[in-house]
Each structure stands twice: as C-alpha cells, then as structure tokens.
Amino acid sequence: MAFDGLMIAAIVNELSQSLAGGRIDKVFQPERDEIVLAIRAGGGNHRLLLTANAGFPRLHLTAAAKENPLTAPMFCMLLRKHIQGGRITGITQPNFERIVHIAIESFNEMGDLVEKLLVVEIMGKYSNIILVDGGVVLDSAKHVSYSQSSVRQILPGRPYVEAPSQNKINPLLLERERFLAIAESADIAAQKLIFQNYTGISPFSAGIICAMAEIDPEKTMDTATARDMAALFDAFDQVMTKVRVGEFTPYTFQDGAATPRAFAVISRHMYDNDHVRDFVSPSQMVEYYYAAKDNTSRIQQKSQDLRRHVQNLIERCVKKAEMHEKTMAEVAERESLRAMGELITANIYAIPAGAKSFTAINYYEEGMPEVDIALNPTKTAAENAQGYFAKYNKQKRTNVALQEQMTQNMEELEYLEGVRQTLEHAHDDADLAQIRQELAGQGLVKKQGQTAGKKQKEREQKAKPLHYISSDGHDIYVGKNNVQNDHLTLRFAMPDDIWLHTKSIPGSHVILRAKGGQVSQAALEEAAMLAAYYSKGRSGSLVPVDYCPRKQVKKPSGAKPGMVIYEGHRTAYVTPDEGKINAMEMG
C-alpha cells in the first residue's frame, strides 16, 4: 500500500492524540532527508520521524534511535533555532492530501510568541520537509529551483505555495448523489472511479473498497448495475465514516515467511485472518513494515557483491561446460582412428611406397564396406599406422581427462547454484557471514583479515536454521545455507528423523523430528512444502521432494558443503503455498 491520504489520516489522528500540546525538546537529522523530533507530551517522551526519502517517504512515531552526524546539517541547525523548545498546537491534513501541517508555537529572538508551520509532503520523489513562517519558506530538506520546477520553487525566502491540486474531490465531503452521478457518467473501472476522482485514495485502497462492496475492481461502470454503484458508494462511505471518527484498524498482510507484502488501516476484506498481523497503532505498524523492508533491502545490498561473484562463477562453469561439449564432439570419432591404424597394419605389404591413400575393406563396420584411408606419402606404411595410433591414444587420454573435468565442473555448477539459492534466503548479517566463510573455505572468495574474521565468527555463531512447528506439534528445521545444511543433517538430526530435499533442484536440507520414531502424515506434508518453498522450485507446482530417514543419508569423503548422497528414499510432489507456510508457528 502507498502512504496515501487514508494512511496519513490514521497517522494524523494518532499524532493529534499523542503529541498535541507537546514540547519539542530536541531536533536531529540522521539523514539528509530525514528529521527526528524528540517530544515530551502527555507525561511521556516520544520520537517523531519525518522522512522525505524518495523510496519510503513517511512520518510516524518511532522507537528506533539512529546515529546522528557529529556536525549537525544546516537544516537541522535552523530547525533547532526556530522550533526547538516550541509547543505543538495542532497537526492537520489539509484537504485529505498527502500533506501534514504541524503547527508549532515558539518564541522568536524578540521574545514574541509566534507560530511556525512544519510541512511534511509525502509525494514520492517530490517528498519534502519544509519550515514555513508567515507563508514564507525558511528552509527545507530539499531545495527546488526554477531549473527543477518552473511551477513551484521551494527555496529560503520564497513564498510557500501549496502543491498543485489534482482537481479531485475531498472524500471527507463524500455525497451519494454526486458519487452516483460521476459513476453513471463514467466508463472506467470501479477501482479507477474512486482513486481518479477522490483525493488521497491510492489504487490499493480503492481495491479494498471494491472488495468491501464485493465488486470486481476491473468492472467498468458502463456495465455496472444501479445496485453495484450503490454498494460501491456504501462501502466508500463506511470507510470515510470511520475516518471521520478516528476508527482505524492497522494491520500488515504477509503471505510469505519473510517481508510483509502490504499494510492498511481499513477493512480486511481482501485478506483472511491467517495472513494478517494486527497492531495497536498506525505508527507501530508502519515502523514494523518499513523495518522489514529496510532489512530486506539492506541484506540485498550487502549481498550484492557476493551475488555478483557467485553469478560470475556460474557463468564460468557454463562456458567450461560448452567447451567440454565441443571437445567431446571432437574426440567422439577416436575409435575410427584406431581402426585406420589397424587396417593399415593388416595391409602393410600391399601399400606401395609414396602412396597418398589406399582403399581397404573395413572389417570393423557391418557389411564390411570399403574405406579410403589418407596417407602421408613421405612416411612408410608402418609410420602411417603409428601416426593413427598416436592420434587415437591422444584423443583417448583427452576423453578420460575430459570426463573427469566434466564431472568436477558439473559438481561445481550444482554447488554454486545451491549457494545462489541460499543467498535468496539470507535474513541477516549472520547468514551472509556463514555463506562468505563457506565460500572462503572452498577458495572461491578471499578470507577476511584477523579483526574482520573475529567479528564474522561471532556473526556466524548467531546464525541459526529456521525452526517451524507443524500443525500437530512436530519440530521442523530448515537450513538457510550449506553450513547449516551440513550441521542439521550430519550432527543435529537423529537417525530416525526424516531428511527432506528437493529432487535434483538446489535447495535447503529439511529435518523433521520424529516422535518415538514416528512422524505424522500432516507433518511430513508440511515439511515437504517447506523443502519445496526453500528451494529453486519455490514458484513451481508439484515440486518433487525426496525424503528418507536421516540414517540413510551420507556425505562422501571430500564432498562440498551441503552435498550428500542417500538411498531408499520416497518422493512427494508438493506445491509451495506461502500462505500456509506463513500460518505455521515459528519455534
């Protein structure tokens, strides 16, 4: 969900209750486009985060404390001068736009009580934080010059001009007759009807309203019945009625085991309860959502070099495989060279000196056809035969060496594909540290220095496999990388525990704990689904998963991390379901 007008309305409602009359004790600027206000209100201390980050612009109360620069930026210094020590007199959302006005009373240099306006504009890449005094911009987190916008400049000393209106209707002023008139004259989809005509409603929120009305969001108004239009209005009106009285239901939707997919503060009609996580306040919800997003983004960024390196190694293996195939084709006819040598030897006295070729009956082919054999006229028949034998022996040796190289290369490729898959499941720095250490142990990346290595070892010790609990109480463990896979399978698992892994597909080792030597069918199915989900076959259907008792799994001497062999297994075919996995209890 976008941080739209509905989300801002919920935040403004919360802040108005928590911060009204509060005093701003301190102002911080941890990032170029981010401000944190330490506020004392209602007998408690609060931290208000304002960020104009183009990717995740927002404002909300926060419990997180970021490190601040040693020297405060100019904008931070200006805010400290004008609003630190000031009192918040009001927090409003003009015209249901993605804008928040924070009115602050403070004393100026003359000792007079004046009101400043801190404006937070949540508008994607155009987001900004602006301090306004008497309609004039004092300064802003981002300066916008004429060269950047000929319509609206945001610079110190310039009059503050509100963001251009989109000529939409304030949904707080929703009227049945006007809504139905717009709907009857439109030929656009129901979802578009709402977000294109009303301020602060994102496509996501419009989709929720359509779900509440039990109308397909893509259903066009020219095909809608009067009943459809009435149901759509009633759902919309129900949402806005709750907004007016400050009744919000903050929740995130999470259909996977990692990052939440969306957040909202209105009806849950689009989701069932198994996929929803409730929060006591909009701020708590937003902080949780963006913390998860930030962590995922940070891990993706930190693992970028490793991903690129592993991808380069994979491409190198693929090129080697192509070269091996080409060379294999070149030595495929080596037996014919041996046959030519033997035919020359068999006819050695019939071949005249200086002959460039001779014709012989090929006893080595069915039907014994005649064959022309090329000769070097400067050599004797015996020397020509030895030449063919020498070429044959060379290609034979090449073939033997090539078979070994192809096996090693395919094992390397399979291993690297598995490493690439484990990078997809890295949740934190500890996971990345284990993967890096594993690659260093294989000589695929450089080992880190002593100090860095000590820190890395500490992170490795913190990294643990995922632990799920089946619907009937069985423990299920999932390795997130090859180090954990080996530990789970070879050290942690008991002989009668069930070991699972996707068939011929890179993925995690999964251990299903047996109770009294027994496992239930439900637990086995859930463990198989986890094995499929934490593999390269995650997005597939009917993914084959092999399973057998742990005692039937062995690791060959010298095998790479995560590589095992097994026998006496069975195969289950499962389709990964993120919703069911998310609903499973984590241990």
SVG drawing of the C-alpha trace seen along z (x, -y; Angstrom):
<svg xmlns="http://www.w3.org/2000/svg" viewBox="-30 -42 89 100">
<polyline fill="none" stroke="black" stroke-width="0.4" points="0.0,0.0 1.2,-3.5 1.4,-6.0 -1.8,-7.6 -4.3,-10.0 -6.0,-7.3 -2.8,-6.2 -1.9,-9.8 -5.3,-10.4 -4.7,-7.5 -1.2,-8.8 -2.5,-12.4 -5.3,-11.0 -2.7,-9.2 -0.3,-12.1 -3.0,-14.6 -3.9,-12.4 -0.3,-11.7 1.5,-14.9 -1.0,-17.8 0.4,-20.4 3.7,-18.6 7.1,-20.4 9.9,-19.7 13.0,-19.0 15.5,-18.1 15.8,-18.1 18.0,-15.6 18.8,-15.0 20.3,-11.5 20.0,-11.5 20.0,-14.3 16.2,-13.9 15.2,-12.8 14.3,-14.6 13.6,-13.2 11.8,-15.3 12.2,-14.4 8.9,-15.5 7.7,-15.5 3.9,-15.1 1.3,-13.6 3.8,-12.8 6.0,-10.7 8.7,-11.0 8.1,-10.5 10.2,-10.4 8.6,-11.6 10.2,-10.5 9.8,-12.7 11.4,-11.4 11.3,-12.7 13.2,-9.7 12.0,-9.2 11.7,-5.4 9.9,-5.4 8.6,-8.8 6.5,-8.8 6.0,-10.2 5.2,-8.3 6.2,-7.8 9.3,-5.6 11.2,-3.6 14.3,-3.3 17.3,-5.5 19.7,-6.3 23.2,-7.5 23.5,-11.2 26.3,-13.0 28.9,-14.7 28.2,-18.0 24.5,-18.9 23.5,-19.8 22.4,-23.4 18.7,-22.5 18.9,-20.8 20.5,-23.8 17.8,-26.1 15.1,-23.8 16.7,-23.9 16.8,-27.7 13.2,-28.1 11.2,-25.2 13.3,-23.5 11.6,-24.3 8.4,-25.1 5.0,-23.7 2.9,-21.7 -0.5,-23.4 -2.0,-21.3 -1.4,-18.5 -3.7,-18.6 -4.1,-17.0 -5.3,-19.7 -8.0,-18.6 -7.1,-14.9 -3.9,-15.4 -0.7,-13.5 0.5,-16.5 0.7,-17.1 0.9,-20.5 2.5,-20.6 1.8,-24.0 4.4,-25.0 4.4,-27.9 7.8,-29.2 9.4,-32.5 11.4,-34.5 14.5,-36.5 12.5,-39.4 10.8,-37.3 7.4,-37.3 5.3,-34.2 5.0,-33.2 3.7,-30.2 5.7,-28.3 4.5,-25.6 6.4,-22.4 5.1,-21.0 5.7,-17.3 4.8,-16.5 4.6,-12.7 4.8,-12.7 7.3,-10.1 10.4,-11.6 8.8,-15.1 8.6,-14.5 9.9,-17.3 10.1,-18.7 9.6,-22.5 9.6,-25.1 7.3,-28.0 6.9,-31.3 4.1,-33.6 3.7,-32.0 7.4,-32.3 9.8,-29.3 12.6,-29.5 14.3,-26.4 13.6,-22.8 15.2,-19.4 15.3,-19.6 15.7,-22.8 13.7,-23.0 15.0,-25.6 13.4,-27.0 15.5,-24.7 14.0,-21.8 10.4,-23.1 9.0,-26.1 5.7,-25.6 6.8,-25.5 10.1,-26.6 11.0,-25.7 13.8,-28.0 14.5,-30.1 12.8,-33.5 10.3,-32.4 6.5,-32.3 5.3,-28.8 3.0,-27.6 0.9,-24.5 1.5,-21.5 -0.6,-21.8 -4.1,-20.5 -5.2,-17.5 -8.8,-18.8 -10.1,-15.9 -12.9,-15.7 -12.1,-15.6 -13.5,-12.2 -14.5,-13.6 -17.1,-15.5 -18.4,-12.3 -22.1,-12.7 -24.3,-10.0 -25.9,-12.0 -22.6,-13.4 -20.8,-10.0 -23.6,-8.2 -23.7,-10.9 -20.0,-10.5 -20.3,-6.7 -23.3,-6.8 -21.4,-9.1 -18.1,-7.2 -16.9,-4.2 -13.9,-3.4 -13.2,-0.5 -14.7,-0.7 -11.2,-1.0 -10.2,-3.8 -13.5,-5.6 -12.5,-6.0 -8.8,-6.9 -9.1,-9.1 -11.9,-11.2 -11.2,-11.4 -8.1,-12.9 -5.7,-10.8 -7.1,-7.4 -4.5,-5.1 -5.3,-2.3 -4.6,0.2 -7.1,-1.5 -9.6,-1.7 -9.2,2.0 -10.0,2.7 -13.2,0.6 -14.2,2.6 -13.6,5.8 -15.9,4.5 -18.6,3.8 -18.0,7.3 -17.3,5.7 -14.6,6.7 -12.1,3.7 -11.9,4.1 -15.6,4.0 -16.4,0.9 -19.2,-1.5 -21.0,-1.2 -21.6,2.4 -22.4,1.9 -26.0,2.0 -27.5,-0.6 -27.1,1.9 -23.4,2.2 -23.0,-1.6 -25.0,-1.8 -22.9,1.0 -19.7,-0.8 -20.8,-4.1 -21.9,-2.4 -18.5,-0.7 -16.7,-4.0 -19.0,-5.9 -18.4,-3.2 -14.6,-3.8 -14.9,-7.6 -17.3,-7.4 -14.7,-5.5 -12.0,-8.1 -14.1,-10.9 -14.4,-9.4 -10.8,-8.2 -11.6,-4.5 -8.7,-2.7 -7.6,1.0 -3.8,1.1 -2.5,4.4 0.0,5.9 -0.6,8.6 2.2,11.2 1.7,14.2 5.3,15.3 7.8,16.1 9.9,13.0 8.8,9.5 5.2,8.2 3.6,7.5 1.3,4.6 -0.2,2.6 -3.5,0.9 -5.7,-0.9 -9.1,0.0 -11.2,3.2 -9.6,6.6 -12.0,7.8 -9.1,8.7 -7.3,11.0 -8.2,13.8 -7.1,13.6 -4.3,16.2 -2.3,13.8 -2.8,10.7 -0.8,9.2 -2.6,6.6 -1.0,3.6 -2.1,1.3 -1.3,-1.9 -0.6,-3.0 2.9,-4.1 3.8,-0.7 2.5,0.9 4.4,-1.4 7.7,-1.0 7.4,2.8 6.6,2.7 9.5,0.4 11.9,2.0 11.3,5.3 11.6,3.6 14.8,1.8 16.3,5.0 15.5,6.9 16.8,4.0 20.0,3.8 20.7,7.5 20.1,7.4 22.6,4.6 25.2,6.1 25.0,9.4 25.2,7.8 28.9,8.4 28.6,12.0 25.7,12.5 27.6,11.0 30.7,13.1 28.7,16.3 26.9,15.4 30.3,14.9 31.5,18.2 28.3,19.9 28.8,18.3 32.4,19.5 31.2,23.1 28.6,22.8 31.3,21.7 33.5,24.5 30.6,27.0 30.2,25.6 33.9,26.0 33.8,29.5 30.9,30.4 32.8,29.1 36.0,31.0 33.9,34.1 32.4,33.9 36.0,33.6 37.2,36.8 33.9,38.8 35.3,40.5 38.6,41.6 37.8,45.3 37.9,44.7 41.5,43.6 42.4,46.9 40.6,48.8 42.5,46.9 45.8,47.8 44.9,51.5 43.7,51.6 47.0,50.1 48.9,52.7 46.8,55.5 47.6,54.3 51.1,53.1 52.7,55.2 50.0,54.2 50.6,50.4 53.2,49.0 55.8,46.5 54.9,42.9 51.1,43.6 48.8,40.8 45.9,43.1 44.7,46.6 41.4,48.5 40.8,51.3 37.9,53.4 36.7,52.1 36.3,55.3 35.1,53.1 31.8,52.0 28.8,54.1 28.7,55.1 32.5,54.6 32.3,51.6 35.4,50.3 37.1,47.3 39.7,44.8 42.5,44.1 44.6,41.0 48.4,41.5 51.4,39.3 53.5,40.1 56.8,39.1 56.3,41.9 56.3,45.6 53.1,47.6 54.2,48.6 54.9,45.0 51.4,44.0 49.9,46.7 51.8,45.4 50.6,41.9 46.9,43.0 47.6,45.0 49.2,41.9 46.2,39.7 43.9,42.3 45.8,42.6 46.0,38.8 42.2,38.5 41.6,41.4 43.7,39.7 41.8,36.4 38.5,38.2 39.4,39.7 40.6,36.3 37.6,34.6 35.2,37.0 36.8,36.1 36.8,32.4 33.1,32.5 32.2,34.3 34.1,31.7 32.6,28.8 29.0,30.1 29.5,30.6 30.9,27.1 28.0,25.7 25.5,27.6 27.2,26.4 27.2,22.8 23.5,22.9 22.9,24.1 24.9,21.2 23.0,18.7 19.8,20.2 21.0,19.8 21.7,16.1 18.0,15.7 17.2,17.0 19.8,14.9 17.9,12.9 20.6,11.1 24.3,10.4 24.9,13.7 23.6,15.6 25.8,13.7 28.8,14.3 28.3,18.0 27.9,18.1 31.0,15.9 33.0,18.2 31.8,21.2 32.9,19.8 36.3,18.8 36.7,22.4 36.2,23.5 38.8,21.0 36.1,19.1 36.5,15.8 39.3,14.2 39.5,14.8 39.0,11.7 41.6,10.2 42.0,11.2 39.9,8.5 37.1,8.8 37.4,12.6 36.7,12.4 33.6,10.3 32.5,12.6 32.9,15.7 30.7,14.0 28.1,13.4 28.3,17.0 27.6,18.3 24.4,16.2 23.1,17.6 20.7,20.5 18.5,22.6 14.8,21.8 12.6,23.6 8.9,24.4 6.3,26.4 3.9,28.5 0.2,28.3 0.4,31.4 3.4,30.3 6.4,31.8 9.6,29.8 10.8,29.0 14.2,27.4 15.3,25.7 18.9,24.9 19.5,21.4 22.9,22.2 25.2,25.2 27.0,24.7 23.6,25.1 22.6,27.9 25.6,30.0 25.1,29.2 21.4,30.2 21.9,33.4 25.2,34.7 25.3,33.5 21.9,32.3 19.5,34.9 18.8,38.2 18.9,41.5 15.1,41.9 14.4,38.2 13.2,37.6 15.5,35.8 14.0,34.0 15.4,32.2 14.1,31.2 14.9,33.8 17.7,32.5 16.8,28.9 19.1,26.7 17.5,26.1 17.7,26.4 18.0,29.5 15.0,30.0 14.8,32.2 11.5,33.4 11.9,34.5 10.4,38.0 8.5,38.6 9.2,42.1 10.5,43.0 7.2,41.9 6.1,38.9 2.6,37.9 1.4,37.6 0.4,34.0 3.9,33.1 5.5,34.9 3.4,32.9 4.2,29.6 8.0,30.5 7.9,31.3 6.2,28.0 9.0,26.2 11.6,28.1 10.0,27.0 9.5,23.4 13.1,23.0 14.4,24.2 14.8,23.0 11.4,24.6 9.6,22.1 7.4,20.7 6.7,24.0 3.9,26.6 4.1,30.3 7.8,29.9 9.4,33.3 10.8,33.7 12.8,36.7 12.6,37.9 14.1,40.8 15.3,41.5 18.4,39.5 20.4,42.7 20.1,43.4 21.9,40.1 25.7,40.0 28.3,37.4 31.0,38.7 34.6,38.0 35.8,34.7 32.3,33.6 31.5,29.9 29.4,28.3 25.7,29.3 26.4,32.3 25.2,35.7 24.0,39.0 21.1,41.0 19.2,44.2 15.9,46.0 14.0,42.7 10.5,41.8 9.3,38.8 6.4,36.4 5.1,33.9 4.0,30.6 3.1,27.1 4.6,24.4 1.9,22.3 3.2,19.1 0.0,18.6 0.2,22.0 3.9,21.6 3.3,18.2 0.5,19.6 2.9,22.2 4.1,21.5 7.8,20.5 9.8,22.0"/>
</svg>
